[in-house]
Protein backbone atom coordinates (compact mmCIF):
# COMPACT_ATOMS: atom_id res chain seq x y z
CA UNK A 1 0.00 0.00 0.00
CA UNK A 2 1.31 3.43 -0.92
CA UNK A 3 1.74 6.15 1.71
CA UNK A 4 -1.03 8.13 -0.01
CA UNK A 5 -3.45 5.22 0.23
CA UNK A 6 -2.61 4.71 3.89
CA UNK A 7 -3.26 8.40 4.58
CA UNK A 8 -6.59 8.33 2.75
CA UNK A 9 -7.67 5.20 4.62
CA UNK A 10 -6.80 6.80 7.94
CA UNK A 11 -8.98 9.78 7.06
CA UNK A 12 -11.98 7.70 6.01
CA UNK A 13 -14.95 8.59 8.23
CA UNK A 14 -16.37 6.03 10.62
CA UNK A 15 -19.77 4.88 9.43
CA UNK A 16 -22.62 4.96 11.91
CA UNK A 17 -26.13 3.59 11.46
CA UNK A 18 -28.48 5.39 13.83
CA UNK A 19 -31.98 4.11 14.47
CA UNK A 20 -34.95 5.59 16.24
CA UNK A 21 -36.90 2.78 17.87
CA UNK A 22 -40.67 3.23 18.21
CA UNK A 23 -42.53 3.11 14.88
CA UNK A 24 -39.13 2.93 13.16
CA UNK A 25 -37.58 -0.43 14.07
CA UNK A 26 -40.76 -1.68 15.73
CA UNK A 27 -44.32 -0.83 14.64
CA UNK A 28 -45.43 0.05 18.18
CA UNK A 29 -44.65 2.68 20.79
CA UNK A 30 -42.82 0.62 23.41
CA UNK A 31 -43.36 3.14 26.21
CA UNK A 32 -47.09 3.35 25.53
CA UNK A 33 -47.42 -0.44 25.30
CA UNK A 34 -45.44 -0.88 28.53
CA UNK A 35 -47.96 1.41 30.22
CA UNK A 36 -50.82 -0.66 28.87
CA UNK A 37 -49.06 -3.78 30.09
CA UNK A 38 -48.80 -2.41 33.63
CA UNK A 39 -52.55 -1.76 33.54
CA UNK A 40 -53.12 -5.42 32.68
CA UNK A 41 -50.95 -6.34 35.67
CA UNK A 42 -53.16 -4.24 37.92
CA UNK A 43 -50.34 -1.87 38.84
CA UNK A 44 -52.37 1.30 38.33
CA UNK A 45 -55.89 2.65 37.98
CA UNK A 46 -56.87 1.66 34.46
CA UNK A 47 -59.21 4.55 33.64
CA UNK A 48 -56.94 7.33 34.87
CA UNK A 49 -53.76 5.79 33.45
CA UNK A 50 -55.29 5.22 30.02
CA UNK A 51 -56.54 8.80 29.93
CA UNK A 52 -53.17 10.31 30.82
CA UNK A 53 -51.17 7.86 28.69
CA UNK A 54 -53.25 8.67 25.61
CA UNK A 55 -52.93 12.38 26.38
CA UNK A 56 -49.13 12.18 26.60
CA UNK A 57 -49.00 10.11 23.41
CA UNK A 58 -50.92 12.75 21.47
CA UNK A 59 -48.63 15.45 22.87
CA UNK A 60 -45.63 13.44 21.62
CA UNK A 61 -47.13 13.14 18.16
CA UNK A 62 -47.81 16.87 18.13
CA UNK A 63 -44.28 17.69 19.31
CA UNK A 64 -45.50 19.36 22.53
CA UNK A 65 -44.60 16.70 25.09
CA UNK A 66 -42.94 17.77 28.35
CA UNK A 67 -40.69 14.76 28.70
CA UNK A 68 -39.91 15.40 32.37
CA UNK A 69 -43.62 15.25 33.27
CA UNK A 70 -44.03 12.17 31.13
CA UNK A 71 -41.12 10.29 32.68
CA UNK A 72 -42.45 10.96 36.20
CA UNK A 73 -45.77 9.51 35.06
CA UNK A 74 -44.31 6.60 33.08
CA UNK A 75 -41.99 5.41 35.85
CA UNK A 76 -44.48 5.67 38.71
CA UNK A 77 -45.51 2.00 38.55
CA UNK A 78 -41.89 0.85 38.36
CA UNK A 79 -40.99 2.94 41.39
CA UNK A 80 -43.92 1.63 43.38
CA UNK A 81 -43.35 -2.02 42.45
CA UNK A 82 -39.58 -2.02 42.95
CA UNK A 83 -36.71 -3.24 40.82
CA UNK A 84 -37.16 -7.02 41.04
CA UNK A 85 -40.89 -7.01 40.25
CA UNK A 86 -40.37 -4.54 37.43
CA UNK A 87 -37.58 -6.53 35.78
CA UNK A 88 -39.63 -9.72 35.96
CA UNK A 89 -42.64 -7.95 34.47
CA UNK A 90 -40.53 -6.50 31.66
CA UNK A 91 -39.33 -9.99 30.73
CA UNK A 92 -42.97 -10.98 30.31
CA UNK A 93 -43.59 -7.78 28.34
CA UNK A 94 -40.78 -8.70 25.96
CA UNK A 95 -42.19 -12.18 25.38
CA UNK A 96 -45.85 -11.27 25.12
CA UNK A 97 -45.68 -7.92 23.31
CA UNK A 98 -42.31 -6.82 21.95
CA UNK A 99 -40.97 -10.02 20.40
CA UNK A 100 -44.18 -10.33 18.39
CA UNK A 101 -43.67 -6.78 17.11
CA UNK A 102 -40.08 -7.32 15.90
CA UNK A 103 -40.42 -7.91 12.16
CA UNK A 104 -37.98 -9.71 9.89
CA UNK A 105 -37.54 -6.67 7.66
CA UNK A 106 -36.34 -4.60 10.64
CA UNK A 107 -33.88 -7.30 11.69
CA UNK A 108 -32.65 -7.49 8.09
CA UNK A 109 -32.14 -3.72 7.92
CA UNK A 110 -30.03 -3.73 11.07
CA UNK A 111 -28.23 -6.82 9.83
CA UNK A 112 -27.26 -5.21 6.52
CA UNK A 113 -25.60 -2.33 8.34
CA UNK A 114 -23.85 -4.74 10.69
CA UNK A 115 -22.52 -6.79 7.77
CA UNK A 116 -21.32 -3.59 6.08
CA UNK A 117 -19.21 -2.85 9.14
CA UNK A 118 -21.25 0.12 10.34
CA UNK A 119 -21.42 0.92 14.05
CA UNK A 120 -25.01 0.52 15.24
CA UNK A 121 -26.66 2.93 17.66
CA UNK A 122 -30.30 3.10 18.75
CA UNK A 123 -31.25 6.69 19.65
CA UNK A 124 -34.64 6.86 21.33
CA UNK A 125 -36.72 9.23 23.43
CA UNK A 126 -38.02 6.28 25.44
CA UNK A 127 -36.34 5.52 28.75
CA UNK A 128 -33.54 3.03 29.25
CA UNK A 129 -35.58 0.65 31.44
CA UNK A 130 -38.07 0.00 28.66
CA UNK A 131 -35.62 0.01 25.75
CA UNK A 132 -32.43 -1.75 26.89
CA UNK A 133 -33.91 -5.26 26.46
CA UNK A 134 -35.36 -4.24 23.08
CA UNK A 135 -31.98 -3.02 21.86
CA UNK A 136 -30.51 -6.33 23.04
CA UNK A 137 -33.14 -8.19 21.01
CA UNK A 138 -31.79 -6.41 17.91
CA UNK A 139 -28.21 -7.18 18.93
CA UNK A 140 -27.43 -3.47 19.31
CA UNK A 141 -25.14 -2.71 22.24
CA UNK A 142 -24.99 1.07 21.82
CA UNK A 143 -28.21 2.59 23.18
CA UNK A 144 -28.85 6.28 23.66
CA UNK A 145 -32.08 6.50 25.64
CA UNK A 146 -33.55 8.69 28.36
CA UNK A 147 -31.41 8.01 31.42
CA UNK A 148 -33.27 7.59 34.68
CA UNK A 149 -31.98 9.20 37.86
CA UNK A 150 -31.45 6.94 40.88
CA UNK A 151 -31.03 7.77 44.54
CA UNK A 152 -28.19 6.57 46.78
CA UNK A 153 -29.97 3.24 47.27
CA UNK A 154 -30.27 2.73 43.52
CA UNK A 155 -34.01 3.39 43.38
CA UNK A 156 -35.58 5.42 40.58
CA UNK A 157 -36.55 8.95 41.57
CA UNK A 158 -38.86 9.71 38.64
CA UNK A 159 -36.46 12.34 37.30
CA UNK A 160 -34.22 12.30 34.23
CA UNK A 161 -30.45 12.10 34.52
CA UNK A 162 -28.63 14.41 32.11
CA UNK A 163 -30.03 15.58 28.79
CA UNK A 164 -33.10 13.65 27.64
CA UNK A 165 -32.63 12.07 24.22
CA UNK A 166 -35.68 13.73 22.73
CA UNK A 167 -35.97 16.23 19.88
CA UNK A 168 -32.84 18.46 19.88
CA UNK A 169 -31.60 16.43 22.85
CA UNK A 170 -30.84 13.57 20.47
CA UNK A 171 -28.22 15.74 18.80
CA UNK A 172 -26.74 16.70 22.18
CA UNK A 173 -26.57 13.09 23.34
CA UNK A 174 -25.04 11.98 20.02
CA UNK A 175 -22.40 14.70 20.34
CA UNK A 176 -21.61 13.46 23.84
CA UNK A 177 -21.38 9.90 22.49
CA UNK A 178 -19.01 11.03 19.73
CA UNK A 179 -16.87 13.14 22.08
CA UNK A 180 -16.44 10.18 24.42
CA UNK A 181 -14.82 8.39 21.46
CA UNK A 182 -12.68 11.32 20.40
CA UNK A 183 -14.92 12.09 17.42
CA UNK A 184 -17.06 14.88 16.05
CA UNK A 185 -19.57 15.11 13.20
CA UNK A 186 -16.83 15.81 10.64
CA UNK A 187 -15.27 12.41 11.33
CA UNK A 188 -18.35 10.24 10.88
CA UNK A 189 -20.71 9.30 8.06
CA UNK A 190 -24.14 8.81 9.55
CA UNK A 191 -27.32 7.20 8.30
CA UNK A 192 -30.30 7.99 10.52
CA UNK A 193 -33.65 6.21 10.34
CA UNK A 194 -36.71 7.73 12.01
CA UNK A 195 -40.46 7.97 11.55
CA UNK A 196 -41.05 11.32 13.22
CA UNK A 197 -40.62 15.01 12.56
CA UNK A 198 -39.74 15.24 16.27
CA UNK A 199 -36.29 14.04 15.15
CA UNK A 200 -35.76 16.83 12.64
CA UNK A 201 -32.66 18.15 14.42
CA UNK A 202 -30.83 14.83 14.10
CA UNK A 203 -32.13 14.23 10.58
CA UNK A 204 -30.53 17.52 9.56
CA UNK A 205 -27.23 16.48 11.16
CA UNK A 206 -27.15 13.07 9.49
CA UNK A 207 -25.19 12.47 6.30
CA UNK A 208 -27.97 10.23 5.01
CA UNK A 209 -31.38 10.99 6.57
CA UNK A 210 -33.98 8.29 5.98
CA UNK A 211 -37.66 8.97 6.69
CA UNK A 212 -38.75 5.52 7.84
CA UNK A 213 -42.46 4.67 8.07
CA UNK A 214 -42.82 8.47 8.20
CA UNK A 215 -45.79 10.32 9.59
CA UNK A 216 -47.53 12.69 7.17
CA UNK A 217 -45.48 15.74 8.14
CA UNK A 218 -42.14 13.97 7.83
CA UNK A 219 -43.13 12.33 4.55
CA UNK A 220 -43.98 15.71 3.07
CA UNK A 221 -40.71 17.24 4.28
CA UNK A 222 -38.67 14.27 3.04
CA UNK A 223 -40.18 14.65 -0.44
CA UNK A 224 -39.47 18.39 -0.36
CA UNK A 225 -35.83 17.90 0.63
CA UNK A 226 -35.16 14.83 -1.46
CA UNK A 227 -34.53 12.55 1.50
CA UNK A 228 -34.86 8.82 1.11
CA UNK A 229 -38.22 7.41 2.24
CA UNK A 230 -38.33 3.83 3.53
CA UNK A 231 -41.67 2.15 4.25
CA UNK A 232 -40.33 -0.71 6.33
CA UNK A 233 -43.71 -1.89 7.58
C-alpha positions in Angstrom: 0.0 0.0 0.0 1.3 3.4 -0.9 1.7 6.2 1.7 -1.0 8.1 0.0 -3.5 5.2 0.2 -2.6 4.7 3.9 -3.3 8.4 4.6 -6.6 8.3 2.8 -7.7 5.2 4.6 -6.8 6.8 7.9 -9.0 9.8 7.1 -12.0 7.7 6.0 -15.0 8.6 8.2 -16.4 6.0 10.6 -19.8 4.9 9.4 -22.6 5.0 11.9 -26.1 3.6 11.5 -28.5 5.4 13.8 -32.0 4.1 14.5 -34.9 5.6 16.2 -36.9 2.8 17.9 -40.7 3.2 18.2 -42.5 3.1 14.9 -39.1 2.9 13.2 -37.6 -0.4 14.1 -40.8 -1.7 15.7 -44.3 -0.8 14.6 -45.4 0.0 18.2 -44.7 2.7 20.8 -42.8 0.6 23.4 -43.4 3.1 26.2 -47.1 3.4 25.5 -47.4 -0.4 25.3 -45.4 -0.9 28.5 -48.0 1.4 30.2 -50.8 -0.7 28.9 -49.1 -3.8 30.1 -48.8 -2.4 33.6 -52.6 -1.8 33.5 -53.1 -5.4 32.7 -50.9 -6.3 35.7 -53.2 -4.2 37.9 -50.3 -1.9 38.8 -52.4 1.3 38.3 -55.9 2.6 38.0 -56.9 1.7 34.5 -59.2 4.5 33.6 -56.9 7.3 34.9 -53.8 5.8 33.4 -55.3 5.2 30.0 -56.5 8.8 29.9 -53.2 10.3 30.8 -51.2 7.9 28.7 -53.3 8.7 25.6 -52.9 12.4 26.4 -49.1 12.2 26.6 -49.0 10.1 23.4 -50.9 12.7 21.5 -48.6 15.5 22.9 -45.6 13.4 21.6 -47.1 13.1 18.2 -47.8 16.9 18.1 -44.3 17.7 19.3 -45.5 19.4 22.5 -44.6 16.7 25.1 -42.9 17.8 28.4 -40.7 14.8 28.7 -39.9 15.4 32.4 -43.6 15.3 33.3 -44.0 12.2 31.1 -41.1 10.3 32.7 -42.5 11.0 36.2 -45.8 9.5 35.1 -44.3 6.6 33.1 -42.0 5.4 35.8 -44.5 5.7 38.7 -45.5 2.0 38.5 -41.9 0.8 38.4 -41.0 2.9 41.4 -43.9 1.6 43.4 -43.4 -2.0 42.4 -39.6 -2.0 43.0 -36.7 -3.2 40.8 -37.2 -7.0 41.0 -40.9 -7.0 40.3 -40.4 -4.5 37.4 -37.6 -6.5 35.8 -39.6 -9.7 36.0 -42.6 -7.9 34.5 -40.5 -6.5 31.7 -39.3 -10.0 30.7 -43.0 -11.0 30.3 -43.6 -7.8 28.3 -40.8 -8.7 26.0 -42.2 -12.2 25.4 -45.9 -11.3 25.1 -45.7 -7.9 23.3 -42.3 -6.8 21.9 -41.0 -10.0 20.4 -44.2 -10.3 18.4 -43.7 -6.8 17.1 -40.1 -7.3 15.9 -40.4 -7.9 12.2 -38.0 -9.7 9.9 -37.5 -6.7 7.7 -36.3 -4.6 10.6 -33.9 -7.3 11.7 -32.6 -7.5 8.1 -32.1 -3.7 7.9 -30.0 -3.7 11.1 -28.2 -6.8 9.8 -27.3 -5.2 6.5 -25.6 -2.3 8.3 -23.9 -4.7 10.7 -22.5 -6.8 7.8 -21.3 -3.6 6.1 -19.2 -2.9 9.1 -21.3 0.1 10.3 -21.4 0.9 14.1 -25.0 0.5 15.2 -26.7 2.9 17.7 -30.3 3.1 18.7 -31.2 6.7 19.6 -34.6 6.9 21.3 -36.7 9.2 23.4 -38.0 6.3 25.4 -36.3 5.5 28.8 -33.5 3.0 29.2 -35.6 0.7 31.4 -38.1 0.0 28.7 -35.6 0.0 25.8 -32.4 -1.7 26.9 -33.9 -5.3 26.5 -35.4 -4.2 23.1 -32.0 -3.0 21.9 -30.5 -6.3 23.0 -33.1 -8.2 21.0 -31.8 -6.4 17.9 -28.2 -7.2 18.9 -27.4 -3.5 19.3 -25.1 -2.7 22.2 -25.0 1.1 21.8 -28.2 2.6 23.2 -28.8 6.3 23.7 -32.1 6.5 25.6 -33.5 8.7 28.4 -31.4 8.0 31.4 -33.3 7.6 34.7 -32.0 9.2 37.9 -31.4 6.9 40.9 -31.0 7.8 44.5 -28.2 6.6 46.8 -30.0 3.2 47.3 -30.3 2.7 43.5 -34.0 3.4 43.4 -35.6 5.4 40.6 -36.5 9.0 41.6 -38.9 9.7 38.6 -36.5 12.3 37.3 -34.2 12.3 34.2 -30.4 12.1 34.5 -28.6 14.4 32.1 -30.0 15.6 28.8 -33.1 13.7 27.6 -32.6 12.1 24.2 -35.7 13.7 22.7 -36.0 16.2 19.9 -32.8 18.5 19.9 -31.6 16.4 22.9 -30.8 13.6 20.5 -28.2 15.7 18.8 -26.7 16.7 22.2 -26.6 13.1 23.3 -25.0 12.0 20.0 -22.4 14.7 20.3 -21.6 13.5 23.8 -21.4 9.9 22.5 -19.0 11.0 19.7 -16.9 13.1 22.1 -16.4 10.2 24.4 -14.8 8.4 21.5 -12.7 11.3 20.4 -14.9 12.1 17.4 -17.1 14.9 16.0 -19.6 15.1 13.2 -16.8 15.8 10.6 -15.3 12.4 11.3 -18.3 10.2 10.9 -20.7 9.3 8.1 -24.1 8.8 9.6 -27.3 7.2 8.3 -30.3 8.0 10.5 -33.6 6.2 10.3 -36.7 7.7 12.0 -40.5 8.0 11.5 -41.1 11.3 13.2 -40.6 15.0 12.6 -39.7 15.2 16.3 -36.3 14.0 15.2 -35.8 16.8 12.6 -32.7 18.2 14.4 -30.8 14.8 14.1 -32.1 14.2 10.6 -30.5 17.5 9.6 -27.2 16.5 11.2 -27.2 13.1 9.5 -25.2 12.5 6.3 -28.0 10.2 5.0 -31.4 11.0 6.6 -34.0 8.3 6.0 -37.7 9.0 6.7 -38.7 5.5 7.8 -42.5 4.7 8.1 -42.8 8.5 8.2 -45.8 10.3 9.6 -47.5 12.7 7.2 -45.5 15.7 8.1 -42.1 14.0 7.8 -43.1 12.3 4.6 -44.0 15.7 3.1 -40.7 17.2 4.3 -38.7 14.3 3.0 -40.2 14.7 -0.4 -39.5 18.4 -0.4 -35.8 17.9 0.6 -35.2 14.8 -1.5 -34.5 12.6 1.5 -34.9 8.8 1.1 -38.2 7.4 2.2 -38.3 3.8 3.5 -41.7 2.1 4.3 -40.3 -0.7 6.3 -43.7 -1.9 7.6 
